[in-house]
């Protein structure tokens, strides 16, 4: 089938034309839709990296913080900046403070298994924490500390702009929905939250470190994972 030419003076949107008639050419060249999308993703990642760098500076500028003064380094986040899934843990631990990466050691191995069970690779998600510093002796952050860092967490969420938020552990839950609920009653339920005038789908589940200590609760996490898998299918997300 011969290619149809379009007069370049005709005002059309290249993407729109290509979407309804793949045989059209523009300037004698077929439109590479994948290249356009890839370019948009690369530009999006550059913009997000700039915003994350600024966010990291803001967190590092916190004063009079017991968490910051006792921690080796700030752990912001890692993974796919353009992933539709953002996983938020509670706090970094010893392994994370050593490597500067999220979910390391036995916790990371268990998270890998959990995600693999629903056909997701960890590298295809974006991961962060409710608190960006390892607490002294790995204690639970105080309510005041959680409130203080929740401001930065919500900025972080707005930058990544995922379709689904997975909150792992009570600290992550409290950072987003407050202190009036218990994780045992809230886990496995889909909720909607509004951050910076945008609505996000969230689900709460147990943190992998908790499951290592209390493996009998893995059965509940499996139920939560199945709900996450179903939501991904319902939203037709590509992971």
ABEGO torsion letter per residue (X at the ends): XBBBBBBAABBBBAAAAAAABAABBBGGBBBBAAAAAAAAAAAAAAAAAAAAAAAAAAAAABBGBAAAAABABBBAEBEBAABABBBBBABBBAAAAAAGBBGBEAAAAAAAAAAAAAGBBAAABBBBBABABBBBGGBBBBAAAAAAAAAAAAAAAAAAGBABBBBBEAAAAAAAAEAABBAAAABGBBBBBBBGGBBBBBBBBBBAAAAAABAAAAAAAAAAAAAAAAAAAAAGBBX
